[in-house]
Amino acid sequence: YDLYPDALVILLGMFGATCALVVVLLALQVGQHVTDERRIAAERDVVRRIVDGARGVAIIGADVRGRITLFNPGAERLLGYTAAEALGRSSRFLHSDEAVRVACQEQGVPHDFVALSRALSRPGTGQHRMGFRRKDGVERTHLMTLSRLEDERGRVSGYVSTSEDVTDLLAAQERLEE
């Protein structure tokens, strides 16, 4: 490049310093990424322990098509299905036609499981009574909440349902009223 030797040394030194700075910045970025991944994994583990530890509550997750993606031990205990039997199936199989009809009537929506799901998952709707059909065919009444899961753009990416079997409680309350 026909430069003075001193200028060449200065340019090479600046190039080396720039490369070193880039490497340091990349190393910091990778370190931050690793730290974030560990924190996310730890949070995921805590959530998994909470979900799995809720033995008296059925927690059922579903994708946007209603296929079950999460079936906690509480759901196994209350509904009689194993997670392996439920995962990938439509959540519709957990409800009889009569339970869907009654819930649709209470919500004022057409007799349609999708319309019912949308109505029950509206923000701020709270808990609802819903019939769940156990594996043994017995219909039980659950007090249920259904929440939408949204991605960072606000689009629905799935649903999560939490429910408790209140059949015996309702029967006892009815007997007391009589």
KEMARMI-983104 format. One record per residue (C-alpha): residue number from 0; x, y, z. Coordinates in steps of 0.25 Angstrom, whole numbers, plus 2048, in hexadecimal, padded with zeros to 3 digits. Layout:
// KEMARMI-983104
    k   px   py   pz
  NUM    X    Y    Z
...
***
This chain:
// KEMARMI-983104
    k   px   py   pz
    0  800  800  800
    1  80C  809  7FF
    2  80B  80E  80E
    3  815  812  817
    4  819  806  821
    5  815  80E  82D
    6  807  810  827
    7  806  802  823
    8  809  7FE  832
    9  7FF  808  837
   10  7F4  802  82D
   11  7F7  7F4  831
   12  7F6  7F8  840
   13  7E9  7FE  83E
   14  7E4  7F2  836
   15  7E8  7E9  841
   16  7E2  7F2  84C
   17  7D5  7F2  844
   18  7D5  7E3  842
   19  7D7  7E1  851
   20  7CC  7EB  854
   21  7C2  7E3  84B
   22  7C7  7D6  852
   23  7C4  7DC  860
   24  7B7  7E1  85C
   25  7B3  7D4  856
   26  7B7  7CC  862
   27  7AF  7D5  86B
   28  7A3  7D3  862
   29  7A5  7C4  863
   30  7A6  7C4  872
   31  79A  7CC  873
   32  792  7C2  86A
   33  797  7B7  872
   34  793  7BE  87F
   35  785  7C1  879
   36  783  7B2  875
   37  787  7AD  883
   38  77D  7B7  889
   39  772  7B3  87F
   40  775  7A4  882
   41  774  7A6  891
   42  767  7AE  890
   43  761  7A3  887
   44  765  798  891
   45  75E  7A0  89C
   46  751  7A1  894
   47  752  792  890
   48  753  78F  89F
   49  747  797  8A3
   50  73F  791  898
   51  743  783  89B
   52  741  786  8AA
   53  733  78A  8A9
   54  72D  77D  8AB
   55  71F  782  8AE
   56  71E  78B  8A2
   57  71D  786  894
   58  726  78F  88B
   59  724  78C  87C
   60  72B  794  871
   61  727  794  863
   62  72C  79A  856
   63  723  7A3  84D
   64  71C  797  847
   65  718  792  855
   66  722  786  855
   67  727  783  863
   68  736  787  865
   69  736  786  874
   70  72F  77C  87D
   71  734  77D  88C
   72  733  773  897
   73  727  77A  89D
   74  720  778  88F
   75  724  769  88F
   76  71F  767  89D
   77  711  76F  89B
   78  70E  76A  88D
   79  714  75C  88D
   80  71C  75D  880
   81  72B  75D  880
   82  733  768  879
   83  737  75F  86E
   84  728  75B  86B
   85  724  76A  86B
   86  730  771  864
   87  72D  774  856
   88  71E  772  856
   89  714  77D  855
   90  70F  782  863
   91  701  780  85E
   92  702  771  862
   93  702  775  870
   94  6F3  77B  86F
   95  6E6  774  86C
   96  6DD  77B  862
   97  6D3  77E  86D
   98  6DE  785  875
   99  6E2  78D  869
  100  6D3  790  866
  101  6D0  795  875
  102  6DD  79D  875
  103  6DA  7A4  868
  104  6CC  7A7  86D
  105  6D1  7AD  879
  106  6DB  7B6  871
  107  6D1  7BA  867
  108  6D9  7B4  85B
  109  6D5  7AA  850
  110  6D6  79C  853
  111  6E5  79B  84E
  112  6F1  797  856
  113  6FA  7A1  84F
  114  6F0  7AD  852
  115  6EF  7A8  860
  116  6FE  7A8  862
  117  6FF  7B6  85D
  118  6F4  7BA  866
  119  6FB  7B4  872
  120  708  7B9  86F
  121  704  7C8  86E
  122  70D  7D0  878
  123  706  7D2  885
  124  6FC  7C7  884
  125  700  7C0  890
  126  6FC  7B2  894
  127  6F1  7AA  88E
  128  6EA  79C  891
  129  6ED  792  886
  130  6EA  784  885
  131  6F7  77B  883
  132  6F5  76C  87F
  133  6FF  763  886
  134  706  757  87F
  135  6FC  74E  886
  136  6F0  755  880
  137  6EC  75C  88D
  138  6E8  76B  88A
  139  6ED  774  895
  140  6EB  783  897
  141  6F8  78C  898
  142  6FA  79A  89B
  143  702  79F  890
  144  70A  7AB  88A
  145  70F  7AB  87C
  146  71A  7B5  878
  147  71F  7B9  86B
  148  72E  7B8  869
  149  734  7C3  860
  150  741  7C5  858
  151  749  7D2  858
  152  740  7D8  84D
  153  733  7D5  855
  154  72F  7C9  84C
  155  728  7BE  853
  156  732  7B2  854
  157  72B  7A9  85D
  158  722  7A7  869
  159  724  7A2  877
  160  719  79D  880
  161  719  79B  88F
  162  70D  794  896
  163  709  78D  8A3
  164  6FF  783  8A4
  165  6F3  789  8AC
  166  6E9  77E  8AA
  167  6E9  779  8B8
  168  6E9  787  8BE
  169  6DD  78B  8B5
  170  6D5  77E  8B9
  171  6D8  781  8C8
  172  6D3  790  8C6
  173  6C7  78B  8BF
  174  6C4  781  8CB
  175  6C6  78D  8D5
  176  6BC  795  8CD
  177  6B2  78A  8CE
***
